[in-house]
Each structure stands twice: as C-alpha cells, then as structure tokens.
C-alpha cells in the first residue's frame, strides 16, 4: 500500500517537473533574443538587397542593412570638427551637424542630438537585451544606438553612430 502511494506521488512530482520545464522553455523562446528589430518597413527610399549591394561598399552594407558595428576608432569621422553636416551614406539624408558632435571616448562619432526629422528610433535585441536603435528616417539604414550617458548640460543623450554609415559635407564658406 505504501509502495503504491509513493509511486503515485512520484508520478505527480515528475509531471510537475516536466510541466515546469516546458513552461521555462516556452518563456525563454519568447525572450528578447528572439525578437526581430522593430523598424518600420515604410520608408521613402526602398530598394532590394541586390540594389543596396550595388550602391554600398561591403562595410556600408554590413552596417546599414544588416546592423553590424564597425570597429571602434576606425572612422575618420571621429576627427571631424569643422562646420558641416553628416549625411546617410546610403541616401544622403541629413542626419547630424558638427556643432552637436562631441568626443565620448567610445571610438565612434557621437552626437547629443540629430537634425529634426533626420533619424528614427526603434529597438533591437541582438545581444539578448533591448537597445534603442537609431536608423535613417529616409531609407531605414542602421546608424547606431542611443544611450542616456551624453552631456548633461545639453540633452543627456549620446547618439553613438557608425562612421561608415555617414558621409560628411563641409559647410561652404559664405562670401562677403
């Protein structure tokens, strides 16, 4: 009699353990690591992947279309301090002005704000946690990420941008 009771009790415990494991697996499969980047597919400029590959360098394509990150300290744009505008390397949309650029020490060009209407925001979870992504408002190209550790005296934001995702257009001096 005791043996039957223990056998039934063990079956109940085993069923509960299996149910708990299935619940954990189901929840973990719906975690952030499996979520896709939340970027609108409705942009002014849309192209096929083949068309993007024709107009972008392999590194630009990797960053702008696949969300890769260039190596820190590899961009010549880190050193730009002359007045001008940083534009999207894919579609030439105006993104940032030099006057809002600062040295964050991270190795990527950093800005405390974008030109109004130049960028759009979404989230991505490449590394298993959500991050605020910045992309071009015109073509949807991945530019970088937004952080809350920028200059407190301005916006407190740091737009950490891949240099390869941008081109720089210097201001033309005004003739007197």
C-alpha positions as CSV (number, residue, x, y, z in Angstrom):
1,X,0.0,0.0,0.0
2,X,2.8,2.5,0.9
3,X,4.6,1.5,-2.3
4,X,1.5,2.4,-4.5
5,X,1.2,5.7,-2.6
6,X,4.9,6.6,-3.2
7,X,4.6,5.5,-6.9
8,X,1.6,7.8,-7.4
9,X,3.3,10.7,-5.5
10,X,6.5,10.3,-7.6
11,X,4.4,10.4,-10.8
12,X,2.7,13.6,-9.7
13,X,6.1,15.2,-8.9
14,X,7.5,14.1,-12.3
15,X,4.5,15.6,-14.1
16,X,5.0,18.8,-12.2
17,X,8.7,18.9,-13.0
18,X,8.0,18.3,-16.7
19,X,5.3,21.0,-16.8
20,X,7.7,23.5,-15.1
21,X,10.5,22.7,-17.6
22,X,8.1,23.1,-20.6
23,X,6.9,26.5,-19.1
24,X,10.6,27.7,-18.7
25,X,11.4,26.6,-22.3
26,X,8.4,28.3,-23.7
27,X,9.1,31.6,-21.9
28,X,12.8,31.6,-22.8
29,X,11.9,31.0,-26.5
30,X,9.8,34.2,-26.4
31,X,12.6,36.3,-24.8
32,X,14.3,39.3,-26.2
33,X,17.0,37.3,-28.0
34,X,14.4,36.0,-30.5
35,X,12.7,39.3,-31.2
36,X,13.4,40.9,-34.5
37,X,14.4,44.5,-35.0
38,X,11.4,46.8,-34.7
39,X,11.9,49.0,-37.8
40,X,9.1,50.2,-40.0
41,X,9.3,48.9,-43.5
42,X,7.7,52.0,-44.8
43,X,10.4,54.4,-45.8
44,X,10.6,57.0,-48.6
45,X,13.5,55.1,-50.2
46,X,13.2,51.3,-50.5
47,X,15.5,49.0,-52.5
48,X,16.0,45.3,-52.9
49,X,19.0,43.8,-51.1
50,X,20.7,43.4,-54.6
51,X,20.1,47.1,-55.3
52,X,21.7,48.1,-51.9
53,X,24.7,45.9,-52.6
54,X,25.3,47.7,-55.9
55,X,25.5,51.1,-54.3
56,X,27.1,50.4,-50.9
57,X,30.5,49.2,-50.1
58,X,30.6,45.8,-48.3
59,X,31.3,47.5,-45.0
60,X,28.5,50.1,-45.5
61,X,26.1,47.3,-46.5
62,X,27.0,45.3,-43.4
63,X,26.3,48.2,-41.1
64,X,23.4,50.0,-42.8
65,X,21.5,47.0,-44.0
66,X,22.5,44.2,-41.6
67,X,23.0,46.2,-38.4
68,X,26.7,45.4,-38.0
69,X,29.1,47.6,-36.0
70,X,32.3,48.9,-37.3
71,X,35.5,48.6,-35.1
72,X,35.9,51.5,-32.6
73,X,38.4,54.2,-33.5
74,X,38.3,53.1,-37.2
75,X,36.3,56.0,-38.7
76,X,38.0,59.2,-40.0
77,X,34.7,61.0,-39.0
78,X,35.9,60.8,-35.3
79,X,38.3,63.6,-36.1
80,X,35.9,65.9,-38.0
81,X,35.4,69.2,-36.2
82,X,34.9,71.6,-39.0
83,X,31.4,73.0,-39.5
84,X,29.2,70.8,-41.7
85,X,26.6,68.1,-42.0
86,X,26.8,64.4,-41.6
87,X,24.5,62.6,-44.1
88,X,23.4,59.0,-44.5
89,X,25.9,57.1,-46.7
90,X,23.0,55.2,-48.3
91,X,20.6,58.0,-49.3
92,X,22.3,61.4,-48.3
93,X,19.6,62.3,-45.8
94,X,20.9,65.0,-43.4
95,X,21.4,63.4,-40.0
96,X,23.7,65.4,-37.7
97,X,25.5,68.8,-37.5
98,X,29.1,69.1,-36.3
99,X,28.0,71.6,-33.6
100,X,26.2,68.7,-31.9
101,X,29.2,66.3,-32.1
102,X,31.3,65.5,-29.0
103,X,34.1,63.2,-28.0
104,X,32.5,60.4,-26.0
105,X,35.7,58.4,-25.7
106,X,33.9,55.4,-27.2
107,X,35.6,55.3,-30.5
108,X,32.5,56.1,-32.6
109,X,31.3,59.5,-33.7
110,X,28.9,60.7,-31.1
111,X,26.2,63.5,-31.1
112,X,23.9,64.8,-28.5
113,X,21.0,65.4,-31.0
114,X,20.1,64.8,-34.6
115,X,18.8,67.1,-37.2
116,X,15.0,67.2,-36.8
117,X,13.4,64.5,-39.0
118,X,16.8,63.0,-39.9
119,X,16.7,59.9,-37.8
120,X,14.1,57.5,-36.5
121,X,14.2,55.2,-33.5
122,X,13.4,51.6,-32.8
123,X,14.6,48.8,-30.6
124,X,16.7,45.7,-31.4
125,X,17.8,42.8,-29.2
126,X,20.9,41.4,-30.9
127,X,22.6,40.6,-27.7
128,X,19.6,39.3,-25.7
129,X,18.5,42.6,-24.3
130,X,16.8,45.5,-25.9
131,X,18.7,48.6,-27.1
132,X,17.5,51.8,-28.6
133,X,18.5,51.7,-32.3
134,X,18.9,54.8,-34.5
135,X,18.3,54.5,-38.2
136,X,17.9,56.8,-41.1
137,X,14.4,58.2,-41.4
138,X,14.5,58.2,-45.2
139,X,15.9,54.7,-46.1
140,X,15.8,52.8,-42.7
141,X,19.6,52.2,-42.7
142,X,21.0,51.2,-39.3
143,X,23.2,54.0,-38.0
144,X,23.9,53.1,-34.3
145,X,22.4,53.3,-30.9
146,X,21.0,55.8,-28.4
147,X,22.3,56.0,-24.8
148,X,21.5,58.2,-21.8
149,X,25.1,59.0,-20.9
150,X,25.6,62.1,-23.1
151,X,26.5,65.6,-22.0
152,X,24.2,66.6,-19.1
153,X,24.5,70.3,-20.0
154,X,22.7,69.7,-23.3
155,X,20.4,66.7,-23.9
156,X,21.9,64.0,-21.8
157,X,21.7,61.7,-24.9
158,X,24.6,60.1,-26.8
159,X,23.8,59.1,-30.4
160,X,26.6,56.6,-30.9
161,X,26.9,56.3,-34.7
162,X,28.9,54.1,-37.0
163,X,31.1,56.4,-39.1
164,X,30.8,54.1,-42.1
165,X,27.1,54.8,-42.1
166,X,27.7,58.5,-42.8
167,X,29.4,60.9,-45.1
168,X,30.5,64.4,-44.2
169,X,29.7,67.5,-46.2
170,X,31.6,70.6,-45.0
171,X,29.8,73.9,-44.9
172,X,30.6,76.2,-47.8
173,X,32.1,79.4,-46.5
174,X,29.8,82.4,-47.1
175,X,31.2,85.0,-49.5
176,X,31.2,88.5,-48.2
